[in-house]
Amino acid sequence: MNDEEMQGMLMGLLPTPAYLFGAIIFGIVGFVAYRFGKKTARTKTKWLGVAMMFYPYVIGSDTRLLYAVGVLLCVAMYVYRNE
């Protein structure tokens, strides 16, 4: 294996900038939701915040899946905002 093949293989393992941006944004939103849920004793909001903080580690490097799950968790938080 030459250097160009090795570099191409390693570049394929790195996440895209869109993935990094989404992971950071959803992580921040999850942290805020966790703090809010803990402060107001809303358990669903708290656990949805925990899920938002840690799901990018489970998803892998699929950017579309990252955004789809993030939007679904945001919708779930909106639905359970008063519970």
C-alpha positions in Angstrom: 0.0 0.0 0.0 1.5 3.3 -1.0 1.1 6.7 0.7 -1.7 8.0 -1.5 -3.8 4.9 -0.8 -3.2 5.1 2.9 -4.0 8.9 3.0 -7.3 8.2 1.0 -8.3 5.5 3.4 -7.6 7.6 6.4 -9.5 10.6 5.0 -12.5 8.4 4.5 -12.6 7.7 8.2 -12.8 11.3 9.3 -16.2 13.0 9.8 -17.3 15.7 7.5 -17.6 19.4 8.7 -21.4 19.1 8.5 -21.3 16.1 10.8 -19.1 17.9 13.3 -21.3 21.0 13.2 -24.4 18.9 13.8 -22.9 16.9 16.6 -21.8 20.1 18.4 -25.2 21.9 17.9 -27.2 18.9 19.0 -24.9 18.3 21.9 -25.3 21.9 23.1 -29.1 21.7 22.7 -29.1 18.4 24.6 -27.0 19.9 27.4 -29.4 22.9 27.7 -32.4 20.5 27.7 -30.8 18.3 30.4 -30.1 21.3 32.6 -33.6 22.7 32.1 -35.2 19.3 32.8 -33.1 18.8 35.9 -33.8 22.3 37.2 -37.6 22.0 36.7 -37.9 18.3 37.6 -39.1 17.2 34.1 -37.7 13.7 33.7 -38.7 13.3 30.0 -36.9 16.5 29.1 -33.9 15.6 31.1 -33.5 12.1 29.5 -34.1 13.4 26.0 -31.3 15.9 26.7 -29.0 13.0 27.7 -30.0 11.2 24.6 -29.2 14.3 22.5 -25.8 14.7 24.0 -24.7 11.1 23.5 -26.4 9.8 20.3 -23.7 11.2 17.9 -21.3 8.7 19.4 -23.6 5.8 18.5 -24.6 7.0 15.0 -21.2 6.7 13.4 -20.3 9.0 10.6 -23.6 9.1 8.7 -24.5 12.8 8.5 -28.1 12.3 7.3 -28.8 9.9 10.1 -27.3 12.4 12.6 -29.6 15.2 11.5 -32.7 12.9 11.2 -32.3 11.6 14.8 -31.5 15.1 16.1 -34.6 16.6 14.5 -36.7 13.7 15.9 -35.3 14.2 19.4 -36.0 18.0 19.1 -39.6 17.3 18.0 -40.0 14.9 21.0 -38.8 17.6 23.3 -41.3 20.0 21.8 -44.1 17.5 22.2 -43.2 16.8 25.9 -42.4 20.4 26.8 -45.2 20.7 29.3 -44.9 17.3 31.0 
